[in-house]
Amino acid sequence: MRSYSSQTLLNAVTATTTSYSFEVGSAVGRSLQFVATGISSENGVFSVEVSNDNTNWTTYSRLVSNVTDTNAQDDVHVASVTLNSNTNSMVFIPEDDAFKFIRVTVTRTTDGTYSAILFLRQ
């Protein structure tokens, strides 16, 4: 039987912030929702790092963007997501990518409040 859980990694932050690390363990379905509110100008840039030992971190550049592609295209992979209006975006992590820990950074330029929510399927 599958189980599901969600974890708020960043909760309405108003400055450049890196989340705490979260152990994803054996989760096979992983997605992240990035949320921006209160933006009047500029933007926030979300990026993800992964680690197997919770000490040495690597920028994760294989986030699958939630964009439309054609049958001839592969999934679009990105290293970051920029939100420049009051909106949200979903990205997905390929099931074959394995790592033990994840964390999210948002780089805030001028204004706005930012959140990041991790969803896991075991």
Secondary structure by P-SEA (a helix, b strand, c coil): ccccccccccccccccccccccccccccbbbbbbbbccccccbbbbbbbbbccccbbbbbccccccccccccccccccccccccccbbbbbbccccccccbbbbbbbbccbbbbbbbbbbcc
